[in-house]
Amino acid sequence: MQLRLEHVTKRFRETVAVSDVSVTMENGVYGLLGVNGAGKTTLMRILCTLAVPTEGRITCDGEDIFEMDMRYRKILGYLPQDFGFYPDLCAEDYLMYVASIKGLRPAAAKKRVEELLHRVGLYSVRRRKMKKLSGGMKRRAGIAQAMLNDPKILVLDEPTAGLDPNERVRFRNLISELSQERIVLLSTHIVSDVSYIAKRLFLMKDGRIVHQGSMEEILEHTPVRAWLCTVSKERTNACLKKWKVANIRAGSGGNELRVLSDLPPMEGAAEAELTLEDVFLYYFGEKAGDDDALL
């Protein structure tokens, strides 16, 4: 299966939320990486036909998704960042309710719900009310509801927001497993969520895809290097204003800074291996002296 976006743009009056996005996806996990407000959610809503692009088109195996209409929605699963549920329904009843909305026959729905409860690790708490589930369990229930129709395209908007590290690892493993026979698009601003499982990354800033490729390709073609420098505590603030600093480690002899620069920032700077977090800061971060700085 192939999902292709061609010059997709979405305007809201004077605001351009998505600008000239062209990407192609086939089976596997794709990471849509960017800060909040980059346009990720708007792009995902367009992919789920919840919003119509102002310009451009999206095709599934060569056919326009808006012309496919219900045929496209039948192969689509969507987990929004904030998904609704009835708090007094137990996890099993919640999934049965969603299955009925999606048109699954009761016998088939019961079998599918039981299968998914096992798959997402919720079978032992299937009779627990949704409001009593932990944040990670609720997100897993959200994945299960998105998977009820066995979609060929799975769209996940900030699926690990608010989860602890253990739940995030479990969630990533689940997504990786689910991606074997489908396209999975996962949007996030948490770099570690996609660095290990995504076959291709899309870096989105101000509505545009500013870089795309495998993690190795992105690291190779990012025009910056990482340097480790030790400076006195008195010089630290000046360095923060002069360079993009990815990390500060306090020590007895001063502060060790991880500086992003195309050239050595100072004498004695040692080059370090570039990471995806460095790339994220390069594209989306700002120096401490800049207006609206992220650091």
C-alpha positions as CSV (number, residue, x, y, z in Angstrom):
1,M,0.0,0.0,0.0
2,Q,1.2,3.5,-0.8
3,L,0.0,6.8,0.7
4,R,1.2,9.9,-1.3
5,L,0.8,13.6,-0.4
6,E,1.4,16.0,-3.2
7,H,1.8,19.7,-2.5
8,V,-0.7,19.6,0.4
9,T,-1.5,23.1,1.8
10,K,-4.1,24.1,4.4
11,R,-4.9,27.8,5.1
12,F,-7.1,29.2,7.8
13,R,-7.8,32.8,6.6
14,E,-4.4,34.5,6.9
15,T,-2.7,31.5,8.6
16,V,-1.0,28.8,6.7
17,A,-1.1,25.7,9.0
18,V,0.3,23.3,6.4
19,S,2.5,24.5,3.5
20,D,3.3,22.5,0.3
21,V,3.8,19.1,2.0
22,S,4.9,16.3,-0.4
23,V,5.7,12.9,1.1
24,T,5.3,9.2,0.2
25,M,4.6,6.4,2.7
26,E,4.5,2.6,2.4
27,N,4.3,-0.1,5.1
28,G,6.3,0.8,8.2
29,V,6.5,3.4,10.9
30,Y,6.9,7.1,10.0
31,G,7.7,9.8,12.5
32,L,6.3,13.3,12.2
33,L,8.6,15.3,14.4
34,G,8.2,18.9,15.4
35,V,7.4,21.3,18.3
36,N,3.8,22.1,19.3
37,G,2.2,24.3,16.8
38,A,4.2,23.1,13.9
39,G,1.1,21.9,12.0
40,K,1.4,18.2,12.8
41,T,-2.2,17.8,14.1
42,T,-3.7,19.7,11.1
43,L,-1.8,17.5,8.7
44,M,-3.0,14.4,10.5
45,R,-6.6,15.6,10.4
46,I,-6.3,16.1,6.7
47,L,-4.9,12.6,6.3
48,C,-8.0,11.3,8.3
49,T,-10.4,13.4,6.0
50,L,-11.4,15.5,9.0
51,A,-10.2,18.5,7.2
52,V,-9.9,19.3,3.5
53,P,-6.7,20.7,2.0
54,T,-6.8,24.1,0.5
55,E,-4.4,22.9,-2.2
56,G,-2.8,19.6,-3.3
57,R,-4.1,16.1,-3.1
58,I,-3.6,12.8,-1.2
59,T,-3.8,9.5,-2.9
60,C,-4.0,5.9,-1.6
61,D,-2.6,3.5,-4.2
62,G,-3.2,6.2,-6.8
63,E,-6.8,7.0,-5.8
64,D,-7.8,10.3,-4.2
65,I,-8.8,9.6,-0.6
66,F,-11.6,12.1,-0.6
67,E,-13.1,10.5,-3.6
68,M,-12.7,7.0,-2.0
69,D,-14.8,8.4,1.0
70,M,-16.0,5.4,3.1
71,R,-13.7,2.9,1.3
72,Y,-10.8,5.0,2.6
73,R,-12.2,5.3,6.1
74,K,-12.7,1.6,6.4
75,I,-8.9,1.0,6.1
76,L,-8.1,3.9,8.4
77,G,-7.4,3.9,12.2
78,Y,-7.0,7.2,14.1
79,L,-5.9,8.0,17.6
80,P,-6.2,11.7,18.3
81,Q,-4.1,13.3,21.0
82,D,-7.2,13.7,23.2
83,F,-9.7,10.9,22.4
84,G,-13.1,10.7,24.1
85,F,-14.4,7.9,26.2
86,Y,-17.2,7.2,28.6
87,P,-15.4,7.2,32.0
88,D,-17.9,4.7,33.6
89,L,-17.6,2.1,30.8
90,C,-15.1,-0.6,31.5
91,A,-12.4,-1.1,28.9
92,E,-14.1,-4.1,27.3
93,D,-17.5,-2.3,27.0
94,Y,-15.8,0.8,25.7
95,L,-14.2,-1.2,22.8
96,M,-17.5,-3.0,22.1
97,Y,-19.3,0.4,21.9
98,V,-16.7,1.8,19.4
99,A,-16.9,-1.5,17.4
100,S,-20.7,-1.0,17.1
101,I,-20.1,2.5,15.8
102,K,-17.7,1.2,13.3
103,G,-20.2,-1.3,12.0
104,L,-18.7,-4.6,13.3
105,R,-21.2,-7.4,13.8
106,P,-21.6,-8.3,17.6
107,A,-20.0,-11.8,17.2
108,A,-17.0,-10.5,15.2
109,A,-16.7,-7.5,17.5
110,K,-16.5,-9.6,20.6
111,K,-13.8,-11.8,19.0
112,R,-11.8,-8.8,17.8
113,V,-12.1,-6.9,21.1
114,E,-10.8,-9.9,23.0
115,E,-7.9,-10.3,20.6
116,L,-6.9,-6.6,20.9
117,L,-7.2,-6.6,24.7
118,H,-4.6,-9.4,24.8
119,R,-2.5,-7.6,22.2
120,V,-2.3,-4.3,24.0
121,G,-1.9,-5.9,27.5
122,L,-5.3,-4.9,28.9
123,Y,-7.1,-8.3,29.1
124,S,-6.5,-8.6,32.9
125,V,-8.1,-5.2,33.5
126,R,-10.8,-5.5,30.9
127,R,-13.6,-5.0,33.4
128,R,-12.0,-2.0,35.1
129,K,-13.7,1.3,34.4
130,M,-11.9,3.6,32.0
131,K,-11.6,6.4,34.6
132,K,-9.7,4.0,36.8
133,L,-7.1,3.1,34.2
134,S,-3.6,4.7,34.3
135,G,-2.6,7.1,31.6
136,G,-0.7,4.4,29.7
137,M,-3.6,2.0,29.9
138,K,-5.9,4.6,28.4
139,R,-3.5,5.2,25.6
140,R,-3.4,1.4,24.9
141,A,-7.2,1.4,24.9
142,G,-7.0,4.2,22.4
143,I,-4.7,2.1,20.2
144,A,-7.1,-0.8,20.5
145,Q,-10.1,1.3,19.4
146,A,-8.0,2.5,16.4
147,M,-7.2,-1.1,15.5
148,L,-10.7,-2.5,15.7
149,N,-11.2,-2.4,11.9
150,D,-7.7,-3.8,11.3
151,P,-6.7,-0.7,9.4
152,K,-4.0,-0.5,6.7
153,I,-3.3,3.1,7.7
154,L,-2.8,3.9,11.4
155,V,-2.5,7.6,12.4
156,L,-1.4,8.4,15.9
157,D,-1.2,12.0,17.2
158,E,1.1,12.4,20.2
159,P,0.4,8.9,21.4
160,T,2.9,8.9,24.3
161,A,2.1,12.4,25.7
162,G,2.1,12.2,29.5
163,L,3.3,8.6,29.7
164,D,6.2,7.5,32.0
165,P,9.4,6.0,30.5
166,N,8.3,2.4,31.0
167,E,4.9,3.0,29.3
168,R,6.6,4.8,26.4
169,V,8.9,1.9,25.8
170,R,6.0,-0.5,25.9
171,F,4.0,1.7,23.6
172,R,6.9,2.0,21.1
173,N,7.3,-1.8,21.1
174,L,3.6,-2.2,20.4
175,I,3.7,0.3,17.5
176,S,6.7,-1.4,16.0
177,E,4.8,-4.8,16.1
178,L,1.7,-3.3,14.6
179,S,3.6,-1.7,11.7
180,Q,4.5,-5.0,10.0
181,E,1.6,-5.0,7.6
182,R,0.4,-1.4,7.6
183,I,1.5,2.3,7.4
184,V,1.8,3.9,10.8
185,L,2.3,7.7,11.1
186,L,3.2,8.8,14.5
187,S,3.5,12.5,15.4
188,T,5.4,13.6,18.4
189,H,7.8,16.2,19.9
190,I,9.5,13.5,22.0
191,V,12.6,12.5,20.0
192,S,13.1,9.1,21.6
193,D,9.6,8.0,20.6
194,V,10.6,7.7,17.0
195,S,14.4,7.4,16.9
196,Y,14.4,3.6,17.3
197,I,11.2,2.5,15.4
198,A,10.7,4.9,12.5
199,K,11.9,3.9,9.1
200,R,11.6,7.5,7.9
201,L,11.3,10.8,9.7
202,F,9.6,14.0,8.6
203,L,10.8,17.1,10.4
204,M,8.0,19.7,10.4
205,K,8.4,23.4,11.2
206,D,5.9,26.3,10.6
207,G,3.8,24.0,8.5
208,R,6.6,22.8,6.2
209,I,8.6,19.6,6.0
210,V,12.1,21.0,6.4
211,H,13.9,17.7,6.3
212,Q,13.0,14.0,5.7
213,G,14.8,10.7,5.5
214,S,15.9,7.8,7.6
215,M,17.6,8.7,10.9
216,E,21.0,7.9,9.4
217,E,20.3,10.1,6.4
218,I,19.1,13.0,8.5
219,L,22.1,12.8,10.8
220,E,24.4,12.7,7.8
221,H,22.9,15.7,6.0
222,T,22.3,18.0,9.0
223,P,24.9,20.8,8.5
224,V,26.0,21.0,12.1
225,R,28.4,19.2,14.4
226,A,28.3,18.6,18.2
227,W,31.1,19.7,20.4
228,L,31.9,19.2,24.1
229,C,33.4,22.3,25.8
230,T,34.3,23.0,29.4
231,V,33.8,26.7,30.4
232,S,33.7,28.5,33.7
233,K,30.4,29.1,35.3
234,E,30.8,32.8,34.8
235,R,31.1,32.3,31.0
236,T,28.1,29.9,30.7
237,N,25.4,32.5,30.1
238,A,27.5,34.2,27.4
239,C,27.9,30.8,25.6
240,L,24.2,30.1,25.8
241,K,23.6,33.4,24.0
242,K,26.3,32.8,21.4
243,W,25.6,29.1,20.5
244,K,22.9,26.5,20.5
245,V,23.6,24.5,23.6
246,A,22.1,21.0,23.7
247,N,23.1,20.2,27.3
248,I,24.9,21.6,30.3
249,R,26.6,19.3,32.9
250,A,27.9,21.0,36.0
251,G,31.3,19.9,37.3
252,S,33.8,21.0,39.9
253,G,36.0,22.6,37.3
254,G,33.2,24.4,35.5
255,N,30.3,23.5,33.2
256,E,30.6,21.0,30.3
257,L,28.5,22.3,27.4
258,R,27.3,20.3,24.4
259,V,27.4,23.0,21.6
260,L,26.0,22.7,18.1
261,S,28.2,24.5,15.6
262,D,29.6,23.8,12.1
263,L,33.1,24.8,13.4
264,P,34.8,24.2,16.8
265,P,33.3,26.9,19.1
266,M,36.5,27.3,21.1
267,E,40.0,26.0,21.5
268,G,40.0,22.6,23.1
269,A,36.5,21.6,22.0
270,A,36.1,17.9,21.4
271,E,33.8,16.6,18.7
272,A,31.0,14.3,19.8
273,E,28.7,12.0,17.9
274,L,25.6,13.8,16.6
275,T,22.3,12.6,17.9
276,L,18.7,13.0,16.7
277,E,18.1,15.3,19.8
278,D,20.9,17.5,18.5
279,V,19.2,17.6,15.1
280,F,15.9,18.5,16.7
281,L,17.5,21.4,18.6
282,Y,19.3,22.5,15.4
283,Y,16.0,22.8,13.4
284,F,13.6,23.8,16.2
285,G,15.6,25.3,19.0
286,E,17.0,28.8,19.5
287,K,19.8,30.4,21.4
288,A,19.1,31.7,24.9
289,G,19.5,35.2,23.6
290,D,16.9,34.9,20.8
291,D,13.3,36.1,21.2
292,D,10.8,33.4,22.3
293,A,13.7,31.0,22.9
294,L,12.9,27.4,23.5
295,L,15.9,26.8,25.8
